[in-house]
Amino acid sequence: MATVKIDEAKCIGCGACVDACPAGIFELNENKAKIINDMSECLGCNACEGVCSEGAITVEN
């Protein structure tokens, strides 16, 4: 199982991770990315990390 971490200080709320995630584990809340679904649904594909222009997301497999 992968672990996703979001650095809220770096997140600009662009929503790229929300659109990129095939498992749908993200949403925007108060202009910041939040993990809304069970982390076990994460595929570990790193799509969210790859599209984050601010480097706010890290995925650890």
mmCIF file of the N, C-alpha and C atoms, coordinates in Angstrom:
data_MODEL
# 
_entry.id   MODEL 
# 
loop_
_atom_site.group_PDB 
_atom_site.id 
_atom_site.type_symbol 
_atom_site.label_atom_id 
_atom_site.label_alt_id 
_atom_site.label_comp_id 
_atom_site.label_asym_id 
_atom_site.label_entity_id 
_atom_site.label_seq_id 
_atom_site.pdbx_PDB_ins_code 
_atom_site.Cartn_x 
_atom_site.Cartn_y 
_atom_site.Cartn_z 
_atom_site.occupancy 
_atom_site.B_iso_or_equiv 
_atom_site.pdbx_formal_charge 
_atom_site.auth_seq_id 
_atom_site.auth_comp_id 
_atom_site.auth_asym_id 
_atom_site.auth_atom_id 
_atom_site.pdbx_PDB_model_num 
ATOM 1   N N  . MET A 1 1  ? 0.842   -1.185 0.000   1.00 0.00 ? 1  MET A N  1 
ATOM 2   C CA . MET A 1 1  ? 0.000   0.000  0.000   1.00 0.00 ? 1  MET A CA 1 
ATOM 3   C C  . MET A 1 1  ? 0.882   1.241  0.000   1.00 0.00 ? 1  MET A C  1 
ATOM 4   N N  . ALA A 1 2  ? 0.502   2.225  -0.782  1.00 0.00 ? 2  ALA A N  1 
ATOM 5   C CA . ALA A 1 2  ? 1.234   3.484  -0.865  1.00 0.00 ? 2  ALA A CA 1 
ATOM 6   C C  . ALA A 1 2  ? 0.745   4.448  0.210   1.00 0.00 ? 2  ALA A C  1 
ATOM 7   N N  . THR A 1 3  ? 1.631   5.355  0.569   1.00 0.00 ? 3  THR A N  1 
ATOM 8   C CA . THR A 1 3  ? 1.278   6.422  1.497   1.00 0.00 ? 3  THR A CA 1 
ATOM 9   C C  . THR A 1 3  ? 1.449   7.745  0.775   1.00 0.00 ? 3  THR A C  1 
ATOM 10  N N  . VAL A 1 4  ? 0.413   8.569  0.787   1.00 0.00 ? 4  VAL A N  1 
ATOM 11  C CA . VAL A 1 4  ? 0.445   9.872  0.140   1.00 0.00 ? 4  VAL A CA 1 
ATOM 12  C C  . VAL A 1 4  ? 0.509   10.940 1.218   1.00 0.00 ? 4  VAL A C  1 
ATOM 13  N N  . LYS A 1 5  ? 1.425   11.881 1.028   1.00 0.00 ? 5  LYS A N  1 
ATOM 14  C CA . LYS A 1 5  ? 1.547   12.993 1.965   1.00 0.00 ? 5  LYS A CA 1 
ATOM 15  C C  . LYS A 1 5  ? 1.390   14.294 1.200   1.00 0.00 ? 5  LYS A C  1 
ATOM 16  N N  . ILE A 1 6  ? 0.637   15.222 1.790   1.00 0.00 ? 6  ILE A N  1 
ATOM 17  C CA . ILE A 1 6  ? 0.416   16.529 1.188   1.00 0.00 ? 6  ILE A CA 1 
ATOM 18  C C  . ILE A 1 6  ? 1.007   17.586 2.111   1.00 0.00 ? 6  ILE A C  1 
ATOM 19  N N  . ASP A 1 7  ? 1.903   18.405 1.571   1.00 0.00 ? 7  ASP A N  1 
ATOM 20  C CA . ASP A 1 7  ? 2.452   19.535 2.315   1.00 0.00 ? 7  ASP A CA 1 
ATOM 21  C C  . ASP A 1 7  ? 1.513   20.717 2.081   1.00 0.00 ? 7  ASP A C  1 
ATOM 22  N N  . GLU A 1 8  ? 0.645   20.979 3.040   1.00 0.00 ? 8  GLU A N  1 
ATOM 23  C CA . GLU A 1 8  ? -0.369  22.024 2.869   1.00 0.00 ? 8  GLU A CA 1 
ATOM 24  C C  . GLU A 1 8  ? 0.242   23.406 2.678   1.00 0.00 ? 8  GLU A C  1 
ATOM 25  N N  . ALA A 1 9  ? 1.439   23.628 3.185   1.00 0.00 ? 9  ALA A N  1 
ATOM 26  C CA . ALA A 1 9  ? 2.095   24.921 3.013   1.00 0.00 ? 9  ALA A CA 1 
ATOM 27  C C  . ALA A 1 9  ? 2.474   25.163 1.552   1.00 0.00 ? 9  ALA A C  1 
ATOM 28  N N  . LYS A 1 10 ? 2.737   24.087 0.814   1.00 0.00 ? 10 LYS A N  1 
ATOM 29  C CA . LYS A 1 10 ? 3.105   24.204 -0.596  1.00 0.00 ? 10 LYS A CA 1 
ATOM 30  C C  . LYS A 1 10 ? 1.904   24.138 -1.534  1.00 0.00 ? 10 LYS A C  1 
ATOM 31  N N  . CYS A 1 11 ? 0.815   23.520 -1.098  1.00 0.00 ? 11 CYS A N  1 
ATOM 32  C CA . CYS A 1 11 ? -0.358  23.314 -1.953  1.00 0.00 ? 11 CYS A CA 1 
ATOM 33  C C  . CYS A 1 11 ? -1.014  24.644 -2.295  1.00 0.00 ? 11 CYS A C  1 
ATOM 34  N N  . ILE A 1 12 ? -1.249  24.867 -3.608  1.00 0.00 ? 12 ILE A N  1 
ATOM 35  C CA . ILE A 1 12 ? -1.899  26.100 -4.055  1.00 0.00 ? 12 ILE A CA 1 
ATOM 36  C C  . ILE A 1 12 ? -3.361  25.874 -4.446  1.00 0.00 ? 12 ILE A C  1 
ATOM 37  N N  . GLY A 1 13 ? -3.841  24.662 -4.276  1.00 0.00 ? 13 GLY A N  1 
ATOM 38  C CA . GLY A 1 13 ? -5.246  24.365 -4.547  1.00 0.00 ? 13 GLY A CA 1 
ATOM 39  C C  . GLY A 1 13 ? -5.627  24.375 -6.009  1.00 0.00 ? 13 GLY A C  1 
ATOM 40  N N  . CYS A 1 14 ? -4.710  23.985 -6.883  1.00 0.00 ? 14 CYS A N  1 
ATOM 41  C CA . CYS A 1 14 ? -4.979  24.023 -8.323  1.00 0.00 ? 14 CYS A CA 1 
ATOM 42  C C  . CYS A 1 14 ? -5.902  22.898 -8.786  1.00 0.00 ? 14 CYS A C  1 
ATOM 43  N N  . GLY A 1 15 ? -5.945  21.793 -8.031  1.00 0.00 ? 15 GLY A N  1 
ATOM 44  C CA . GLY A 1 15 ? -6.820  20.680 -8.376  1.00 0.00 ? 15 GLY A CA 1 
ATOM 45  C C  . GLY A 1 15 ? -6.246  19.682 -9.356  1.00 0.00 ? 15 GLY A C  1 
ATOM 46  N N  . ALA A 1 16 ? -4.993  19.840 -9.739  1.00 0.00 ? 16 ALA A N  1 
ATOM 47  C CA . ALA A 1 16 ? -4.385  18.906 -10.694 1.00 0.00 ? 16 ALA A CA 1 
ATOM 48  C C  . ALA A 1 16 ? -4.382  17.481 -10.152 1.00 0.00 ? 16 ALA A C  1 
ATOM 49  N N  . CYS A 1 17 ? -4.132  17.321 -8.865  1.00 0.00 ? 17 CYS A N  1 
ATOM 50  C CA . CYS A 1 17 ? -4.110  15.983 -8.258  1.00 0.00 ? 17 CYS A CA 1 
ATOM 51  C C  . CYS A 1 17 ? -5.494  15.347 -8.269  1.00 0.00 ? 17 CYS A C  1 
ATOM 52  N N  . VAL A 1 18 ? -6.508  16.160 -8.058  1.00 0.00 ? 18 VAL A N  1 
ATOM 53  C CA . VAL A 1 18 ? -7.889  15.666 -8.072  1.00 0.00 ? 18 VAL A CA 1 
ATOM 54  C C  . VAL A 1 18 ? -8.207  15.078 -9.444  1.00 0.00 ? 18 VAL A C  1 
ATOM 55  N N  . ASP A 1 19 ? -7.819  15.796 -10.488 1.00 0.00 ? 19 ASP A N  1 
ATOM 56  C CA . ASP A 1 19 ? -8.080  15.346 -11.856 1.00 0.00 ? 19 ASP A CA 1 
ATOM 57  C C  . ASP A 1 19 ? -7.220  14.150 -12.254 1.00 0.00 ? 19 ASP A C  1 
ATOM 58  N N  . ALA A 1 20 ? -6.003  14.077 -11.736 1.00 0.00 ? 20 ALA A N  1 
ATOM 59  C CA . ALA A 1 20 ? -5.059  13.039 -12.153 1.00 0.00 ? 20 ALA A CA 1 
ATOM 60  C C  . ALA A 1 20 ? -5.254  11.702 -11.454 1.00 0.00 ? 20 ALA A C  1 
ATOM 61  N N  . CYS A 1 21 ? -5.829  11.699 -10.272 1.00 0.00 ? 21 CYS A N  1 
ATOM 62  C CA . CYS A 1 21 ? -5.900  10.485 -9.460  1.00 0.00 ? 21 CYS A CA 1 
ATOM 63  C C  . CYS A 1 21 ? -6.956  9.507  -9.987  1.00 0.00 ? 21 CYS A C  1 
ATOM 64  N N  . PRO A 1 22 ? -6.530  8.329  -10.471 1.00 0.00 ? 22 PRO A N  1 
ATOM 65  C CA . PRO A 1 22 ? -7.506  7.361  -10.974 1.00 0.00 ? 22 PRO A CA 1 
ATOM 66  C C  . PRO A 1 22 ? -8.343  6.720  -9.868  1.00 0.00 ? 22 PRO A C  1 
ATOM 67  N N  . ALA A 1 23 ? -7.864  6.772  -8.630  1.00 0.00 ? 23 ALA A N  1 
ATOM 68  C CA . ALA A 1 23 ? -8.604  6.184  -7.507  1.00 0.00 ? 23 ALA A CA 1 
ATOM 69  C C  . ALA A 1 23 ? -9.554  7.186  -6.860  1.00 0.00 ? 23 ALA A C  1 
ATOM 70  N N  . GLY A 1 24 ? -9.442  8.459  -7.217  1.00 0.00 ? 24 GLY A N  1 
ATOM 71  C CA . GLY A 1 24 ? -10.341 9.478  -6.681  1.00 0.00 ? 24 GLY A CA 1 
ATOM 72  C C  . GLY A 1 24 ? -10.199 9.720  -5.190  1.00 0.00 ? 24 GLY A C  1 
ATOM 73  N N  . ILE A 1 25 ? -8.956  9.704  -4.684  1.00 0.00 ? 25 ILE A N  1 
ATOM 74  C CA . ILE A 1 25 ? -8.799  9.865  -3.234  1.00 0.00 ? 25 ILE A CA 1 
ATOM 75  C C  . ILE A 1 25 ? -8.675  11.322 -2.789  1.00 0.00 ? 25 ILE A C  1 
ATOM 76  N N  . PHE A 1 26 ? -8.636  12.263 -3.729  1.00 0.00 ? 26 PHE A N  1 
ATOM 77  C CA . PHE A 1 26 ? -8.465  13.678 -3.377  1.00 0.00 ? 26 PHE A CA 1 
ATOM 78  C C  . PHE A 1 26 ? -9.727  14.496 -3.598  1.00 0.00 ? 26 PHE A C  1 
ATOM 79  N N  . GLU A 1 27 ? -9.820  15.589 -2.852  1.00 0.00 ? 27 GLU A N  1 
ATOM 80  C CA . GLU A 1 27 ? -10.785 16.649 -3.127  1.00 0.00 ? 27 GLU A CA 1 
ATOM 81  C C  . GLU A 1 27 ? -10.135 17.951 -2.698  1.00 0.00 ? 27 GLU A C  1 
ATOM 82  N N  . LEU A 1 28 ? -10.683 19.055 -3.182  1.00 0.00 ? 28 LEU A N  1 
ATOM 83  C CA . LEU A 1 28 ? -10.229 20.359 -2.715  1.00 0.00 ? 28 LEU A CA 1 
ATOM 84  C C  . LEU A 1 28 ? -11.149 20.804 -1.601  1.00 0.00 ? 28 LEU A C  1 
ATOM 85  N N  . ASN A 1 29 ? -10.555 21.252 -0.511  1.00 0.00 ? 29 ASN A N  1 
ATOM 86  C CA . ASN A 1 29 ? -11.304 21.728 0.643   1.00 0.00 ? 29 ASN A CA 1 
ATOM 87  C C  . ASN A 1 29 ? -10.581 22.956 1.161   1.00 0.00 ? 29 ASN A C  1 
ATOM 88  N N  . GLU A 1 30 ? -11.274 24.082 1.177   1.00 0.00 ? 30 GLU A N  1 
ATOM 89  C CA . GLU A 1 30 ? -10.674 25.350 1.595   1.00 0.00 ? 30 GLU A CA 1 
ATOM 90  C C  . GLU A 1 30 ? -9.425  25.657 0.772   1.00 0.00 ? 30 GLU A C  1 
ATOM 91  N N  . ASN A 1 31 ? -9.512  25.411 -0.545  1.00 0.00 ? 31 ASN A N  1 
ATOM 92  C CA . ASN A 1 31 ? -8.436  25.676 -1.497  1.00 0.00 ? 31 ASN A CA 1 
ATOM 93  C C  . ASN A 1 31 ? -7.153  24.909 -1.210  1.00 0.00 ? 31 ASN A C  1 
ATOM 94  N N  . LYS A 1 32 ? -7.276  23.746 -0.635  1.00 0.00 ? 32 LYS A N  1 
ATOM 95  C CA . LYS A 1 32 ? -6.148  22.855 -0.391  1.00 0.00 ? 32 LYS A CA 1 
ATOM 96  C C  . LYS A 1 32 ? -6.571  21.435 -0.744  1.00 0.00 ? 32 LYS A C  1 
ATOM 97  N N  . ALA A 1 33 ? -5.627  20.643 -1.239  1.00 0.00 ? 33 ALA A N  1 
ATOM 98  C CA . ALA A 1 33 ? -5.909  19.238 -1.525  1.00 0.00 ? 33 ALA A CA 1 
ATOM 99  C C  . ALA A 1 33 ? -6.022  18.470 -0.219  1.00 0.00 ? 33 ALA A C  1 
ATOM 100 N N  . LYS A 1 34 ? -7.022  17.614 -0.154  1.00 0.00 ? 34 LYS A N  1 
ATOM 101 C CA . LYS A 1 34 ? -7.238  16.757 1.016   1.00 0.00 ? 34 LYS A CA 1 
ATOM 102 C C  . LYS A 1 34 ? -7.469  15.335 0.529   1.00 0.00 ? 34 LYS A C  1 
ATOM 103 N N  . ILE A 1 35 ? -7.071  14.371 1.330   1.00 0.00 ? 35 ILE A N  1 
ATOM 104 C CA . ILE A 1 35 ? -7.334  12.968 1.020   1.00 0.00 ? 35 ILE A CA 1 
ATOM 105 C C  . ILE A 1 35 ? -8.681  12.618 1.631   1.00 0.00 ? 35 ILE A C  1 
ATOM 106 N N  . ILE A 1 36 ? -9.629  12.186 0.782   1.00 0.00 ? 36 ILE A N  1 
ATOM 107 C CA . ILE A 1 36 ? -10.992 11.954 1.267   1.00 0.00 ? 36 ILE A CA 1 
ATOM 108 C C  . ILE A 1 36 ? -11.359 10.487 1.382   1.00 0.00 ? 36 ILE A C  1 
ATOM 109 N N  . ASN A 1 37 ? -10.695 9.639  0.624   1.00 0.00 ? 37 ASN A N  1 
ATOM 110 C CA . ASN A 1 37 ? -11.027 8.219  0.665   1.00 0.00 ? 37 ASN A CA 1 
ATOM 111 C C  . ASN A 1 37 ? -9.963  7.454  1.429   1.00 0.00 ? 37 ASN A C  1 
ATOM 112 N N  . ASP A 1 38 ? -10.271 6.242  1.751   1.00 0.00 ? 38 ASP A N  1 
ATOM 113 C CA . ASP A 1 38 ? -9.342  5.355  2.441   1.00 0.00 ? 38 ASP A CA 1 
ATOM 114 C C  . ASP A 1 38 ? -8.040  5.250  1.650   1.00 0.00 ? 38 ASP A C  1 
ATOM 115 N N  . MET A 1 39 ? -6.933  5.461  2.328   1.00 0.00 ? 39 MET A N  1 
ATOM 116 C CA . MET A 1 39 ? -5.627  5.409  1.680   1.00 0.00 ? 39 MET A CA 1 
ATOM 117 C C  . MET A 1 39 ? -5.380  4.060  1.010   1.00 0.00 ? 39 MET A C  1 
ATOM 118 N N  . SER A 1 40 ? -6.054  3.014  1.447   1.00 0.00 ? 40 SER A N  1 
ATOM 119 C CA . SER A 1 40 ? -5.859  1.693  0.837   1.00 0.00 ? 40 SER A CA 1 
ATOM 120 C C  . SER A 1 40 ? -6.338  1.666  -0.612  1.00 0.00 ? 40 SER A C  1 
ATOM 121 N N  . GLU A 1 41 ? -7.132  2.651  -1.019  1.00 0.00 ? 41 GLU A N  1 
ATOM 122 C CA . GLU A 1 41 ? -7.589  2.730  -2.405  1.00 0.00 ? 41 GLU A CA 1 
ATOM 123 C C  . GLU A 1 41 ? -6.525  3.308  -3.334  1.00 0.00 ? 41 GLU A C  1 
ATOM 124 N N  . CYS A 1 42 ? -5.481  3.899  -2.761  1.00 0.00 ? 42 CYS A N  1 
ATOM 125 C CA . CYS A 1 42 ? -4.400  4.483  -3.562  1.00 0.00 ? 42 CYS A CA 1 
ATOM 126 C C  . CYS A 1 42 ? -3.699  3.381  -4.345  1.00 0.00 ? 42 CYS A C  1 
ATOM 127 N N  . LEU A 1 43 ? -3.499  3.618  -5.638  1.00 0.00 ? 43 LEU A N  1 
ATOM 128 C CA . LEU A 1 43 ? -2.869  2.639  -6.515  1.00 0.00 ? 43 LEU A CA 1 
ATOM 129 C C  . LEU A 1 43 ? -1.344  2.738  -6.497  1.00 0.00 ? 43 LEU A C  1 
ATOM 130 N N  . GLY A 1 44 ? -0.817  3.792  -5.901  1.00 0.00 ? 44 GLY A N  1 
ATOM 131 C CA . GLY A 1 44 ? 0.629   3.995  -5.885  1.00 0.00 ? 44 GLY A CA 1 
ATOM 132 C C  . GLY A 1 44 ? 1.191   4.342  -7.249  1.00 0.00 ? 44 GLY A C  1 
ATOM 133 N N  . CYS A 1 45 ? 0.382   4.933  -8.104  1.00 0.00 ? 45 CYS A N  1 
ATOM 134 C CA . CYS A 1 45 ? 0.782   5.212  -9.483  1.00 0.00 ? 45 CYS A CA 1 
ATOM 135 C C  . CYS A 1 45 ? 1.614   6.486  -9.628  1.00 0.00 ? 45 CYS A C  1 
ATOM 136 N N  . ASN A 1 46 ? 1.643   7.313  -8.600  1.00 0.00 ? 46 ASN A N  1 
ATOM 137 C CA . ASN A 1 46 ? 2.408   8.560  -8.575  1.00 0.00 ? 46 ASN A CA 1 
ATOM 138 C C  . ASN A 1 46 ? 1.877   9.632  -9.529  1.00 0.00 ? 46 ASN A C  1 
ATOM 139 N N  . ALA A 1 47 ? 0.675   9.457  -10.057 1.00 0.00 ? 47 ALA A N  1 
ATOM 140 C CA . ALA A 1 47 ? 0.111   10.458 -10.961 1.00 0.00 ? 47 ALA A CA 1 
ATOM 141 C C  . ALA A 1 47 ? -0.040  11.803 -10.261 1.00 0.00 ? 47 ALA A C  1 
ATOM 142 N N  . CYS A 1 48 ? -0.500  11.785 -9.030  1.00 0.00 ? 48 CYS A N  1 
ATOM 143 C CA . CYS A 1 48 ? -0.702  13.032 -8.282  1.00 0.00 ? 48 CYS A CA 1 
ATOM 144 C C  . CYS A 1 48 ? 0.618   13.758 -8.054  1.00 0.00 ? 48 CYS A C  1 
ATOM 145 N N  . GLU A 1 49 ? 1.632   13.005 -7.687  1.00 0.00 ? 49 GLU A N  1 
ATOM 146 C CA . GLU A 1 49 ? 2.956   13.586 -7.449  1.00 0.00 ? 49 GLU A CA 1 
ATOM 147 C C  . GLU A 1 49 ? 3.510   14.183 -8.739  1.00 0.00 ? 49 GLU A C  1 
ATOM 148 N N  . GLY A 1 50 ? 3.286   13.500 -9.846  1.00 0.00 ? 50 GLY A N  1 
ATOM 149 C CA . GLY A 1 50 ? 3.800   13.947 -11.133 1.00 0.00 ? 50 GLY A CA 1 
ATOM 150 C C  . GLY A 1 50 ? 3.175   15.225 -11.650 1.00 0.00 ? 50 GLY A C  1 
ATOM 151 N N  . VAL A 1 51 ? 1.907   15.465 -11.328 1.00 0.00 ? 51 VAL A N  1 
ATOM 152 C CA . VAL A 1 51 ? 1.237   16.661 -11.846 1.00 0.00 ? 51 VAL A CA 1 
ATOM 153 C C  . VAL A 1 51 ? 1.296   17.846 -10.887 1.00 0.00 ? 51 VAL A C  1 
ATOM 154 N N  . CYS A 1 52 ? 1.783   17.635 -9.682  1.00 0.00 ? 52 CYS A N  1 
ATOM 155 C CA . CYS A 1 52 ? 1.821   18.730 -8.706  1.00 0.00 ? 52 CYS A CA 1 
ATOM 156 C C  . CYS A 1 52 ? 2.974   19.682 -9.032  1.00 0.00 ? 52 CYS A C  1 
ATOM 157 N N  . SER A 1 53 ? 2.636   20.856 -9.534  1.00 0.00 ? 53 SER A N  1 
ATOM 158 C CA . SER A 1 53 ? 3.651   21.830 -9.951  1.00 0.00 ? 53 SER A CA 1 
ATOM 159 C C  . SER A 1 53 ? 4.427   22.416 -8.779  1.00 0.00 ? 53 SER A C  1 
ATOM 160 N N  . GLU A 1 54 ? 3.880   22.310 -7.590  1.00 0.00 ? 54 GLU A N  1 
ATOM 161 C CA . GLU A 1 54 ? 4.517   22.901 -6.413  1.00 0.00 ? 54 GLU A CA 1 
ATOM 162 C C  . GLU A 1 54 ? 5.314   21.895 -5.588  1.00 0.00 ? 54 GLU A C  1 
ATOM 163 N N  . GLY A 1 55 ? 5.276   20.621 -5.963  1.00 0.00 ? 55 GLY A N  1 
ATOM 164 C CA . GLY A 1 55 ? 5.983   19.596 -5.200  1.00 0.00 ? 55 GLY A CA 1 
ATOM 165 C C  . GLY A 1 55 ? 5.385   19.362 -3.824  1.00 0.00 ? 55 GLY A C  1 
ATOM 166 N N  . ALA A 1 56 ? 4.071   19.571 -3.716  1.00 0.00 ? 56 ALA A N  1 
ATOM 167 C CA . ALA A 1 56 ? 3.393   19.449 -2.424  1.00 0.00 ? 56 ALA A CA 1 
ATOM 168 C C  . ALA A 1 56 ? 3.005   18.015 -2.084  1.00 0.00 ? 56 ALA A C  1 
ATOM 169 N N  . ILE A 1 57 ? 3.064   17.118 -3.065  1.00 0.00 ? 57 ILE A N  1 
ATOM 170 C CA . ILE A 1 57 ? 2.616   15.739 -2.847  1.00 0.00 ? 57 ILE A CA 1 
ATOM 171 C C  . ILE A 1 57 ? 3.787   14.780 -2.999  1.00 0.00 ? 57 ILE A C  1 
ATOM 172 N N  . THR A 1 58 ? 3.894   13.870 -2.050  1.00 0.00 ? 58 THR A N  1 
ATOM 173 C CA . THR A 1 58 ? 4.870   12.787 -2.152  1.00 0.00 ? 58 THR A CA 1 
ATOM 174 C C  . THR A 1 58 ? 4.141   11.465 -1.973  1.00 0.00 ? 58 THR A C  1 
ATOM 175 N N  . VAL A 1 59 ? 4.551   10.484 -2.754  1.00 0.00 ? 59 VAL A N  1 
ATOM 176 C CA . VAL A 1 59 ? 3.977   9.144  -2.672  1.00 0.00 ? 59 VAL A CA 1 
ATOM 177 C C  . VAL A 1 59 ? 5.098   8.194  -2.291  1.00 0.00 ? 59 VAL A C  1 
ATOM 178 N N  . GLU A 1 60 ? 4.880   7.463  -1.218  1.00 0.00 ? 60 GLU A N  1 
ATOM 179 C CA . GLU A 1 60 ? 5.861   6.477  -0.762  1.00 0.00 ? 60 GLU A CA 1 
ATOM 180 C C  . GLU A 1 60 ? 5.261   5.092  -0.938  1.00 0.00 ? 60 GLU A C  1 
ATOM 181 N N  . ASN A 1 61 ? 5.896   4.283  -1.771  1.00 0.00 ? 61 ASN A N  1 
ATOM 182 C CA . ASN A 1 61 ? 5.415   2.919  -2.033  1.00 0.00 ? 61 ASN A CA 1 
ATOM 183 C C  . ASN A 1 61 ? 6.086   1.923  -1.121  1.00 0.00 ? 61 ASN A C  1 
# 
